Amino acid sequence: MEVSAPPGVLRSPSSLSSPPLKSGLLTFSTSRRAHLPRKQQHHLNLRHMDSSHSHRIITPCAANNGYSTLTDSPTASGARIGEVKRETKETNVSVKINLDGTGIADSNTGIPFLDHMLDQLASHGLLDVHVRATGDIHIDDHHTNEDVALAIGTALLQALGDRKGINRFGDFSAPLDEAWIHVSLDLSGRPHLGYDLQIPTQRVGTYDTQLVEHFFQSLVNTSGMTLHIRQLSGRNSHHIIEATFKAFARALRQALECDPRRLGSIPSSKGVLSRS
């Protein structure tokens, strides 16, 4: 058995001496945890390797008095993963998002600039984002851009579940050279977009810059998110849009993360966060 704890938590070999435990979920007894400060108790992670060499990890989250169990399987109970397929006469879209990922970006939408922006969402949100899309881009990018955003929003909605234990709110300002973008969001269950970007050119590469607002509106509609985007400065269209996606990703990361003091409760005075 290996015990890992935050810096400052002393571990004595004698304090851990006990008869061998059966494989499976490990927990501290009340007496064994009593000498630790409460905050350190809450953040203590136990890893136990059973006879099959698989790991079971306890992490602060929504269930089991503030803890959920994640196993090696990416679709295990407790893993916050959303997977959506959307097929119309105009597009065929597949999205998979892991809210507790490491920033793995794997997107191919047929729209290079949109792929670049989804890379920012993964990297700065620490989300694992897998997107595949084909669409009628021989006409323009509108339908594919919209349906990718609708699917991402639906995957977020699915992965969030009842939203127990999350911070709920996120707020971040991202600079990129001369551009400076502020994003504030609330995973409230109520879709609303406040958008105030002044993008000076009609296109970045082949991407129509009008589609930025449409992307976020579509994502907001299906995820049940209140999102405000404000441009504080910026002259370069690429910088403005990229700073927007970076700020959005960072704010979303804040909102998605678990609040250790909530112990799995819903962050609302009403006791419920629902998609209206």
PANUZA-613447 format. One record per residue (C-alpha): residue in one letter; x, y, z. Coordinates in nm, 3 decimals. Each point is the difference from the previous one (the first is absolute). Layout:
SITE   code         u         v         w
SITE      A         X         Y         Z
...
//
This chain:
SITE   code         u         v         w
SITE      M     0.000     0.000     0.000
SITE      E     0.130     0.343    -0.093
SITE      V    -0.128     0.309     0.176
SITE      S     0.046     0.340    -0.158
SITE      A    -0.073     0.323     0.181
SITE      P     0.050     0.372    -0.056
SITE      P     0.331     0.158     0.112
SITE      G     0.012     0.046     0.374
SITE      V    -0.186    -0.320     0.088
SITE      L     0.243    -0.221     0.197
SITE      R    -0.021    -0.373    -0.049
SITE      S     0.157    -0.239     0.245
SITE      P     0.056    -0.363    -0.102
SITE      S    -0.120    -0.111     0.341
SITE      S    -0.324     0.191    -0.040
SITE      L    -0.076    -0.192    -0.319
SITE      S     0.071    -0.347     0.134
SITE      S    -0.310    -0.212    -0.023
SITE      P    -0.106    -0.345    -0.124
SITE      P    -0.011    -0.031    -0.382
SITE      L    -0.317     0.143    -0.150
SITE      K    -0.213    -0.171    -0.261
SITE      S     0.010     0.152    -0.345
SITE      G    -0.262     0.262    -0.073
SITE      L    -0.098     0.344     0.122
SITE      L     0.207     0.132     0.289
SITE      T    -0.116     0.250     0.259
SITE      F     0.145     0.141     0.320
SITE      S    -0.174    -0.083     0.322
SITE      T    -0.101     0.295     0.215
SITE      S     0.272    -0.074     0.255
SITE      R     0.271    -0.028    -0.264
SITE      R    -0.097     0.334    -0.154
SITE      A    -0.058     0.186     0.323
SITE      H     0.354     0.134     0.040
SITE      L    -0.006     0.172    -0.344
SITE      P    -0.127     0.355    -0.055
SITE      R    -0.342    -0.004    -0.161
SITE      K     0.115     0.151    -0.328
SITE      Q     0.280    -0.251    -0.032
SITE      Q    -0.237    -0.284     0.084
SITE      H    -0.226     0.109    -0.284
SITE      H     0.276     0.015    -0.259
SITE      L     0.168    -0.325     0.098
SITE      N     0.003    -0.245    -0.289
SITE      L     0.042    -0.372     0.049
SITE      R     0.131    -0.227    -0.271
SITE      H    -0.017    -0.375     0.041
SITE      M     0.132    -0.251    -0.250
SITE      D    -0.190    -0.325     0.008
SITE      S     0.113    -0.340    -0.123
SITE      S    -0.091     0.087    -0.359
SITE      H     0.220     0.314     0.013
SITE      S    -0.289     0.238    -0.067
SITE      H    -0.043     0.318     0.201
SITE      R    -0.298     0.148     0.175
SITE      I     0.028     0.368     0.085
SITE      I    -0.208     0.210     0.237
SITE      T    -0.033     0.361    -0.110
SITE      P    -0.202     0.295     0.136
SITE      C    -0.320     0.029    -0.201
SITE      A    -0.375    -0.032     0.017
SITE      A    -0.097    -0.334     0.148
SITE      N     0.068    -0.202     0.315
SITE      N     0.032     0.292     0.243
SITE      G     0.219     0.197    -0.235
SITE      Y     0.182    -0.288    -0.167
SITE      S    -0.056    -0.199    -0.316
SITE      T     0.180    -0.310    -0.112
SITE      L     0.186    -0.003    -0.331
SITE      T     0.133    -0.324    -0.144
SITE      D     0.233    -0.067    -0.291
SITE      S    -0.293    -0.006    -0.238
SITE      P    -0.063     0.347    -0.157
SITE      T    -0.374    -0.057     0.025
SITE      A     0.003    -0.118     0.362
SITE      S    -0.262     0.113     0.247
SITE      G     0.095     0.344     0.125
SITE      A     0.199     0.103    -0.307
SITE      R    -0.137     0.325    -0.142
SITE      I    -0.011    -0.089    -0.368
SITE      G    -0.245     0.113    -0.265
SITE      E    -0.032    -0.172    -0.336
SITE      V    -0.232     0.127    -0.274
SITE      K    -0.068    -0.085    -0.362
SITE      R    -0.201     0.238    -0.214
SITE      E    -0.095    -0.081    -0.359
SITE      T    -0.206     0.215    -0.235
SITE      K    -0.028     0.039    -0.376
SITE      E     0.263     0.274     0.030
SITE      T     0.253    -0.141     0.248
SITE      N     0.120    -0.308     0.184
SITE      V     0.160     0.086     0.335
SITE      S     0.150    -0.214     0.277
SITE      V     0.122     0.155     0.328
SITE      K     0.150    -0.151     0.313
SITE      I     0.110     0.216     0.294
SITE      N     0.161    -0.096     0.329
SITE      L    -0.039     0.281     0.253
SITE      D     0.278    -0.144     0.217
SITE      G     0.251    -0.044    -0.278
SITE      T     0.354     0.120    -0.056
SITE      G    -0.046     0.227    -0.301
SITE      I     0.007    -0.258    -0.279
SITE      A    -0.117     0.165    -0.323
SITE      D    -0.115    -0.221    -0.288
SITE      S    -0.226     0.194    -0.234
SITE      N    -0.062    -0.019    -0.372
SITE      T    -0.298     0.202    -0.115
SITE      G     0.110     0.078    -0.355
SITE      I     0.039     0.364     0.113
SITE      P     0.369     0.055     0.092
SITE      F    -0.051     0.319     0.199
SITE      L    -0.282    -0.156     0.204
SITE      D     0.227    -0.298     0.074
SITE      H     0.262     0.246     0.125
SITE      M    -0.255     0.159     0.233
SITE      L    -0.115    -0.339     0.132
SITE      D     0.365    -0.071     0.078
SITE      Q    -0.007     0.310     0.225
SITE      L    -0.315    -0.127     0.171
SITE      A     0.169    -0.331     0.080
SITE      S     0.341     0.137     0.098
SITE      H    -0.113     0.288     0.222
SITE      G    -0.312    -0.170     0.136
SITE      L     0.189    -0.321     0.079
SITE      L    -0.273    -0.187    -0.183
SITE      D     0.051    -0.300    -0.223
SITE      V    -0.183     0.104    -0.318
SITE      H    -0.059    -0.240    -0.288
SITE      V    -0.198     0.141    -0.294
SITE      R    -0.066    -0.144    -0.344
SITE      A    -0.220     0.183    -0.248
SITE      T    -0.084    -0.008    -0.365
SITE      G    -0.235     0.249    -0.156
SITE      D    -0.100     0.208    -0.300
SITE      I     0.305     0.228     0.020
SITE      H    -0.007     0.020    -0.380
SITE      I    -0.288     0.243     0.065
SITE      D     0.155     0.169     0.303
SITE      D     0.106    -0.081     0.357
SITE      H    -0.325     0.110     0.164
SITE      H    -0.176    -0.333     0.052
SITE      T     0.310    -0.188     0.114
SITE      N     0.104     0.279     0.239
SITE      E    -0.352     0.006     0.148
SITE      D    -0.047    -0.375     0.036
SITE      V     0.343    -0.052     0.156
SITE      A    -0.086     0.263     0.261
SITE      L    -0.344    -0.152     0.063
SITE      A     0.159    -0.342     0.052
SITE      I     0.270     0.137     0.232
SITE      G    -0.265     0.175     0.208
SITE      T    -0.205    -0.319     0.020
SITE      A     0.309    -0.200     0.103
SITE      L     0.071     0.254     0.275
SITE      L    -0.360    -0.026     0.119
SITE      Q     0.023    -0.378     0.008
SITE      A     0.336    -0.006     0.180
SITE      L    -0.109     0.252     0.263
SITE      G    -0.295    -0.209     0.114
SITE      D    -0.174     0.159     0.299
SITE      R     0.300     0.238     0.048
SITE      K     0.056    -0.103     0.361
SITE      G     0.317     0.125     0.165
SITE      I     0.123     0.226    -0.281
SITE      N     0.113     0.360     0.042
SITE      R    -0.268     0.099    -0.253
SITE      F     0.142     0.348    -0.074
SITE      G     0.308     0.083    -0.208
SITE      D     0.167     0.330    -0.082
SITE      F     0.318     0.064    -0.197
SITE      S     0.174     0.271    -0.202
SITE      A     0.244    -0.113    -0.268
SITE      P     0.250     0.225    -0.179
SITE      L     0.151    -0.091    -0.336
SITE      D     0.239     0.273    -0.113
SITE      E    -0.218     0.308    -0.054
SITE      A    -0.326    -0.193     0.051
SITE      W    -0.156    -0.030     0.344
SITE      I    -0.323    -0.196     0.052
SITE      H    -0.208    -0.050     0.314
SITE      V    -0.234    -0.298     0.044
SITE      S    -0.240    -0.062     0.287
SITE      L    -0.230    -0.302     0.011
SITE      D    -0.248    -0.182     0.220
SITE      L    -0.094    -0.367    -0.043
SITE      S    -0.346     0.097     0.112
SITE      G    -0.216    -0.212    -0.227
SITE      R    -0.129     0.322    -0.157
SITE      P     0.131     0.072    -0.353
SITE      H     0.100     0.358    -0.067
SITE      L     0.277     0.159    -0.208
SITE      G     0.129     0.353     0.043
SITE      Y     0.242     0.060    -0.288
SITE      D     0.201     0.314    -0.064
SITE      L     0.288    -0.064    -0.239
SITE      Q     0.105     0.246    -0.266
SITE      I     0.186    -0.215    -0.252
SITE      P     0.140     0.230    -0.267
SITE      T     0.020    -0.240    -0.296
SITE      Q    -0.266    -0.220    -0.159
SITE      R     0.228    -0.303    -0.018
SITE      V     0.297    -0.164     0.169
SITE      G     0.139    -0.225    -0.269
SITE      T    -0.315    -0.152    -0.145
SITE      Y    -0.197     0.022     0.326
SITE      D    -0.286     0.251     0.009
SITE      T     0.044     0.197     0.322
SITE      Q    -0.379     0.039     0.035
SITE      L    -0.001    -0.368     0.092
SITE      V     0.175     0.065     0.333
SITE      E    -0.317     0.144     0.154
SITE      H    -0.207    -0.275    -0.159
SITE      F     0.231    -0.266     0.147
SITE      F    -0.040     0.129     0.355
SITE      Q    -0.375     0.058    -0.038
SITE      S    -0.046    -0.360    -0.113
SITE      L     0.216    -0.135     0.285
SITE      V    -0.189     0.208     0.256
SITE      N    -0.338    -0.116    -0.131
SITE      T     0.068    -0.370     0.051
SITE      S     0.222     0.011     0.310
SITE      G    -0.222     0.224     0.213
SITE      M     0.272     0.254     0.068
SITE      T    -0.006     0.373     0.066
SITE      L     0.299     0.146    -0.184
SITE      H     0.126     0.357    -0.031
SITE      I     0.286     0.093    -0.234
SITE      R     0.153     0.347    -0.001
SITE      Q     0.282     0.143    -0.207
SITE      L     0.215     0.242     0.199
SITE      S     0.249     0.061    -0.281
SITE      G     0.117    -0.150    -0.329
SITE      R     0.068     0.080    -0.365
SITE      N     0.106    -0.333    -0.150
SITE      S    -0.291    -0.231    -0.083
SITE      H     0.193    -0.321     0.062
SITE      H     0.121     0.127     0.339
SITE      I    -0.348     0.111     0.105
SITE      I    -0.162    -0.334    -0.083
SITE      E     0.278    -0.213     0.147
SITE      A     0.008     0.203     0.322
SITE      T    -0.378    -0.052     0.021
SITE      F     0.029    -0.378    -0.019
SITE      K     0.286    -0.002     0.251
SITE      A    -0.191     0.217     0.247
SITE      F    -0.311    -0.214    -0.047
SITE      A     0.198    -0.319     0.059
SITE      R     0.158     0.134     0.320
SITE      A    -0.332     0.128     0.135
SITE      L    -0.169    -0.330    -0.084
SITE      R     0.279    -0.190     0.177
SITE      Q    -0.062     0.203     0.317
SITE      A    -0.374    -0.064    -0.014
SITE      L     0.035    -0.374    -0.063
SITE      E     0.244    -0.068     0.281
SITE      C    -0.124    -0.148     0.325
SITE      D    -0.035     0.220     0.306
SITE      P     0.139    -0.208     0.290
SITE      R    -0.208     0.190     0.258
SITE      R    -0.330    -0.092    -0.167
SITE      L     0.037    -0.372     0.066
SITE      G    -0.208    -0.082    -0.304
SITE      S    -0.287     0.242     0.056
SITE      I    -0.164     0.192    -0.284
SITE      P     0.138     0.356    -0.020
SITE      S    -0.336     0.176     0.008
SITE      S    -0.216     0.144     0.275
SITE      K    -0.295    -0.164    -0.178
SITE      G     0.161    -0.342     0.034
SITE      V    -0.023    -0.074    -0.371
SITE      L     0.175     0.103    -0.322
SITE      S    -0.201    -0.105    -0.302
SITE      R     0.010     0.060    -0.370
SITE      S    -0.303     0.219    -0.071
//
